[in-house]
Amino acid sequence: MGRSILVVLLAFGVAVGASAVAAAPQRAAAREPELQRALDRLVAAGVPGAVALVREGSHTIRLASGSGNLKAKTPMRVGDRFRVGSVTKTFVATVVLQLVGEGKLRLSDTVERWLPGVVPNGGRITVRSLLNHTSGLFDYGGDRKWLAAAYRDPMRDWTPREIVAVATAHKPHFAPGAGWSYSNTNYFVLGLIVEAATKHALATELRRRILTPMQLRDTSFPTQPRIAGRYAHGYFLRPLQDVSDGSPSVVWAAGALVSTADDIATFYRALLGGRLLSHQLLREMRTTVTPVPGFSYGLGLQKLRGPCGTFWGHSGGSPGYAVDALNSQNGQRQVVVLVNATDPLTPSLKNFRSFNAPERAGRALERFVETAYCR
């Protein structure tokens, strides 16, 4: 079984050090052929295509390899749009923290304060515990009955409250604050809280607060099954199947964004550079819990440590797509990798958050990340 980009990074201890920012643009340019070869090897190892963006200071390398559409034999393009899955969580967390900065929300606010009666024990679950996955809420993707229904009708439009109801029909994993468990349900609840606090749709707040001011023209929060504009088709690998179309309602605030490598890099550079949140709120976002050695989770932000330093960002995935956004603490050193393939080996949405591929592809991915970060 192949490993996720996140697992690959943990295995390598790969991360972005602040000292890497000082690398000269000439060095970055000289690395382009080496990086292209590494990306080509990833595709040759068994995935349809890949896009990568590597940025050092003011110099950016954009790379593409393989196919964006196997049926039409269309080559992958660096500007192709992808479903970026849980990278959405950092966007939503940023909106929540902006609302905190405006006094419209508090991190200590409870779910019951904003959504009375929607979540059992909501009086003990805080906004902070939703953001950092310490609420204990069951991940709705683990409900086999719901999962079967989603597979039977992939175009069905689910309401956020329907999804939350699926999750809350299960007992929580632990009492609020007593543990850590990654759960997409947390971000569905946060999306509903944003809408309750602003009286606007979550899509409106994302567009007004982030997409428009940051000029992220290729990023959207869609409601329709088909991706608009130029996009890479997404595939299951075993058996090969085009799964590009699907209802974004099944991931909504937890993972429905569609974007490009450039837009993702622009967002994280702005966020970590202090252009979207105040210094105090950015410090809150970087306040982490550490469920396993080498991996920490803040407020919608992942942190990994290793021999090359530390990086911040998020991994993401949905059927047919996987992405990792890796950044130095100030966003001046960045690597974004997007792949248009997943291989769900078991019937669980958790596999959609991971890059699962043949073992050869997993090793090729390791080599690309090592080349991008540690050389």
Steps between C-alpha positions, in 0.01 A plus 500: 500500500624848419523765766349845530712805437454580869623154603788528253607826661474355849710201393767720350482764771481742209427862581575856402766683693511876527860492379381363165349840420847638450563273199589707194263511201783363286511187714122461470515531122780248483283250686216513248622214274561281805153571637339438161671162477379413848142595411522303175610194698191534718276485193703214347445308824127476440297820546331691213653840570640747751562871549758651732591853605829564680570850626816634659485868586403686184568211261221254410530176306181359347500144372250264339527142388275233354137532400219721619244297304579140405206457263582809295874451551530858624834586665497630855540879524644696791183712515254210510241510777478219757268412784723579797311325778602581854713798400152657522530473878771766517281738298200440727715532813629835369143627460416385854805677643420817309157494664672457837713805424186699421336396828225304324623166637718380785715191502337411831147523355313172516318325220180533703545878505471515121317181404263418785390138504698401189789312668458287815718632782549814291525705818844347566637513144677826419593667174866434583441127548328483161791679332769273646305171496480456876117501511471121490225516236460188286613537138189450285712319238520208740124441478471204261133556425562860400811401304303241301235762421766746385651237270161406356416860417821704469309801363262531794494841665530453878427786738764573766248423774427161345871418514532622860198287595672193352805566718316583821297181480828337613659529841795740511849352510576676829385787717574847355864588554596152623673383182568564132320346203491640147134544406346676201189545713679773696522721192140443399404633843740793457346582161156513659634724778650740244162521329320555831743774609506688168149427363675423170579180312845358570582536130426873523732545797782303335469706185472837679774443755758295311439419134426854379755701703775245427399489130468121507317495168541126444366402843133433563266336750271319256150367544478308171649153432707604199816708537485824304783631282824320415543206734685175542276195494523295818530121498469195717790276405378149581296457291564808288194727515442870432343640818536870422128569541340474841290696744717744697237489775653180638803699619375863506691704761733206560627469144300641207742762364630478144830679433838507328857467621558875457188602691578263786852636526371859489253428780750340736761767426245769591378315808839413646637840404240673720280651228179316593523483878649716772820387670302392807249295300773341290667399826170340606483315169850365559415382852508125453420165652735210420318167459810316373871588508597725211145602413303782662168663417408860567180684410451366148876479448737202502859512623771244426852483640805325360874525432444764229309730738129564548218572260140608528204433270245230434448184300175435319319260277169396353410221258757513221707787641772554759697810598755615753587861574829535688637830624766655719365681802494835320385356165815602312594139418223289347431171327155410369444156345175394330426153360189395306466150643391317813446132559237427767604161627231488766151661502583801713522870434824498697666353192385802301713718725806299409704441190476123451685360203711203390814460709724620216306827486527538877877468481519742207298750698741463792790576269330808357427643844853422616640672191279806550576543870821343609747575221 
